[in-house]
Amino acid sequence: MDWIVGNHFCWIIMLLLSRTSNRTNGVRPISKLIILRGNSASGKSTIAKALQTYYGDGTLLVSQDTVRRDMLKVRDREGNLSHDLIRQITEYGKGKCDVVILEGILNNNRYGEMLTDLIKFYDGKAYVYYFDLTFEETFKRHNMRSKKNEFGKEALKSWWSESDYLGIDGEVMVTDEMSEENILKLVVEQVQV
């Protein structure tokens, strides 16, 4: 009887272990953080969603707009509630997800210290991309979006932050000349999951 109980116990343990992620085989992943920043309508969300699809199951996508506008309904002002929640959700992915993608305007004045702390939290396994587009290119991209009628050129211009770099080593500039395919290829080659 002890053998049957012991055997049954081993079977349950094996069943539970088999239910862990096939991707990690029960081993906690060495998580990598991808940060996509830049002005509104520059293509960050499009690239973030494409990367999430590429990396597949268990890839955490943290969108500043989703947290701030949809979850909390707060304006992007100094001290708003979304700041801490964005940080906490992004930290949650470490050790649970192979890839965590954080995307948003993420203005350096408001979010720079948090972003620097997240890079350290991920033990330097972070890849930072700044969408350094001209206003003209950004407006052109805005007019191709489904939500182009939600706001116009004047609003886009009023939110514009020229050259809002973090100024950290390894920060990569995404420019007007780069296609969606070029950007995806660049990120995938650099991140190497």
C-alpha positions as CSV (number, residue, x, y, z in Angstrom):
1,M,0.0,0.0,0.0
2,D,2.8,2.4,0.8
3,W,4.3,1.8,-2.7
4,I,0.9,2.6,-4.3
5,V,0.5,5.8,-2.3
6,G,4.2,6.8,-3.0
7,N,3.8,5.9,-6.6
8,H,0.6,8.0,-6.8
9,F,2.3,10.9,-5.2
10,C,5.2,10.7,-7.7
11,W,2.6,10.6,-10.5
12,I,0.9,13.8,-9.2
13,I,4.3,15.6,-8.9
14,M,5.2,14.6,-12.5
15,L,1.8,15.8,-13.7
16,L,2.3,19.1,-12.0
17,L,5.8,19.5,-13.4
18,S,4.6,18.7,-16.9
19,R,2.1,21.6,-16.7
20,T,4.9,24.2,-16.4
21,S,5.7,26.1,-19.5
22,N,7.0,24.1,-22.3
23,R,9.0,27.1,-23.3
24,T,11.0,27.1,-20.1
25,N,10.8,23.4,-19.1
26,G,10.2,24.5,-15.6
27,V,13.3,26.7,-15.5
28,R,12.8,30.3,-14.8
29,P,13.7,32.3,-17.9
30,I,16.4,35.0,-18.0
31,S,14.0,37.7,-18.9
32,K,14.8,40.5,-21.3
33,L,13.2,43.9,-21.3
34,I,12.4,45.8,-24.5
35,I,11.6,49.4,-24.1
36,L,9.9,51.3,-27.0
37,R,9.6,55.0,-26.5
38,G,8.7,58.0,-28.6
39,N,6.1,60.5,-29.6
40,S,2.5,59.7,-30.1
41,A,1.7,58.0,-33.5
42,S,5.3,57.1,-34.2
43,G,4.6,53.3,-34.5
44,K,5.6,52.0,-31.1
45,S,2.4,50.1,-30.4
46,T,2.4,48.5,-33.9
47,I,6.0,47.3,-33.3
48,A,5.2,46.2,-29.7
49,K,2.3,44.0,-30.9
50,A,4.3,42.5,-33.7
51,L,7.1,41.7,-31.3
52,Q,4.6,40.1,-28.9
53,T,3.3,38.0,-31.7
54,Y,6.8,37.0,-32.8
55,Y,8.0,36.0,-29.3
56,G,4.7,34.2,-28.7
57,D,3.1,32.8,-25.6
58,G,4.1,34.3,-22.3
59,T,5.4,37.5,-23.8
60,L,4.3,40.4,-21.5
61,L,3.3,43.6,-23.3
62,V,2.9,46.6,-21.0
63,S,1.4,49.6,-22.8
64,Q,1.5,53.0,-21.1
65,D,-1.8,53.9,-22.8
66,T,-3.6,50.7,-21.7
67,V,-2.5,51.2,-18.1
68,R,-3.0,55.0,-17.9
69,R,-6.1,55.5,-20.1
70,D,-7.9,52.2,-20.0
71,M,-7.1,50.7,-16.6
72,L,-6.8,53.9,-14.5
73,K,-8.4,56.7,-16.5
74,V,-5.8,59.2,-15.5
75,R,-4.0,62.0,-17.4
76,D,-0.3,61.8,-18.1
77,R,0.8,64.3,-15.4
78,E,3.5,64.3,-12.8
79,G,2.7,61.9,-10.0
80,N,-0.2,60.1,-11.8
81,L,-1.2,56.6,-10.6
82,S,0.0,54.9,-13.8
83,H,3.6,55.5,-13.1
84,D,3.9,53.0,-10.2
85,L,1.5,50.4,-11.8
86,I,3.5,50.5,-15.1
87,R,6.7,49.8,-13.0
88,Q,5.0,47.0,-11.0
89,I,3.6,45.2,-14.0
90,T,6.9,45.4,-15.8
91,E,8.8,44.1,-12.8
92,Y,6.2,41.2,-12.5
93,G,7.5,39.8,-15.8
94,K,11.1,39.3,-14.6
95,G,11.7,35.6,-14.1
96,K,8.2,34.7,-15.5
97,C,8.5,35.7,-19.1
98,D,11.3,35.4,-21.6
99,V,10.5,38.9,-23.0
100,V,8.8,41.9,-21.4
101,I,7.9,44.7,-23.8
102,L,7.2,48.2,-22.3
103,E,5.9,50.7,-24.8
104,G,4.7,54.3,-24.6
105,I,5.6,57.9,-24.9
106,L,7.3,57.5,-21.5
107,N,8.5,61.1,-21.4
108,N,12.0,61.3,-19.9
109,N,11.1,64.0,-17.4
110,R,8.3,61.9,-15.9
111,Y,9.5,58.3,-16.5
112,G,13.3,58.5,-17.0
113,E,14.2,57.5,-13.5
114,M,11.7,54.7,-13.4
115,L,13.0,53.4,-16.8
116,T,16.6,53.5,-15.6
117,D,15.6,51.6,-12.4
118,L,13.8,49.0,-14.6
119,I,16.9,48.5,-16.7
120,K,18.9,47.9,-13.5
121,F,16.1,45.6,-12.2
122,Y,16.5,43.5,-15.3
123,D,20.2,43.2,-14.6
124,G,21.1,45.2,-17.7
125,K,19.3,42.8,-20.0
126,A,17.3,45.6,-21.4
127,Y,17.1,47.0,-25.0
128,V,15.9,50.6,-25.4
129,Y,14.6,52.0,-28.6
130,Y,13.6,55.6,-29.1
131,F,11.4,56.5,-32.1
132,D,13.2,59.6,-33.2
133,L,11.0,60.6,-36.1
134,T,10.4,64.0,-37.6
135,F,7.0,65.6,-36.9
136,E,6.1,65.3,-40.6
137,E,6.7,61.5,-40.6
138,T,4.8,61.1,-37.4
139,F,1.8,63.0,-38.7
140,K,1.9,61.0,-41.9
141,R,1.8,57.7,-39.8
142,H,-0.9,59.2,-37.7
143,N,-3.1,59.7,-40.8
144,M,-2.7,56.0,-41.6
145,R,-4.1,54.9,-38.3
146,S,-7.7,53.8,-37.5
147,K,-7.8,56.4,-34.7
148,K,-6.7,59.3,-36.9
149,N,-10.0,61.1,-36.2
150,E,-9.6,61.0,-32.5
151,F,-7.2,64.0,-32.6
152,G,-5.6,66.1,-35.3
153,K,-2.3,67.8,-36.2
154,E,-2.7,70.6,-33.6
155,A,-3.1,68.1,-30.7
156,L,-0.3,66.0,-32.0
157,K,2.0,69.0,-32.2
158,S,1.1,70.2,-28.6
159,W,2.2,66.8,-27.2
160,W,5.4,66.7,-29.3
161,S,8.7,66.3,-27.5
162,E,11.7,66.8,-29.7
163,S,14.7,64.4,-29.1
164,D,13.4,63.1,-25.7
165,Y,16.3,60.7,-25.3
166,L,17.1,58.8,-22.1
167,G,20.8,59.3,-22.8
168,I,21.8,55.9,-21.7
169,D,24.4,53.6,-23.3
170,G,22.9,51.4,-26.0
171,E,19.8,53.5,-26.7
172,V,18.9,52.8,-30.3
173,M,17.3,55.5,-32.5
174,V,14.5,54.4,-34.8
175,T,14.4,56.9,-37.7
176,D,12.0,58.0,-40.5
177,E,13.8,55.8,-43.0
178,M,13.2,52.6,-41.2
179,S,10.3,50.4,-42.2
180,E,8.3,48.3,-39.8
181,E,10.1,45.2,-41.2
182,N,13.5,46.9,-40.6
183,I,12.7,47.8,-37.0
184,L,11.4,44.3,-36.2
185,K,14.5,42.7,-37.7
186,L,16.8,45.1,-35.8
187,V,15.1,44.3,-32.4
188,V,14.9,40.6,-33.0
189,E,18.6,40.5,-34.0
190,Q,19.7,42.5,-30.9
191,V,17.5,40.8,-28.3
192,Q,18.4,37.2,-29.3
193,V,15.9,35.1,-27.2
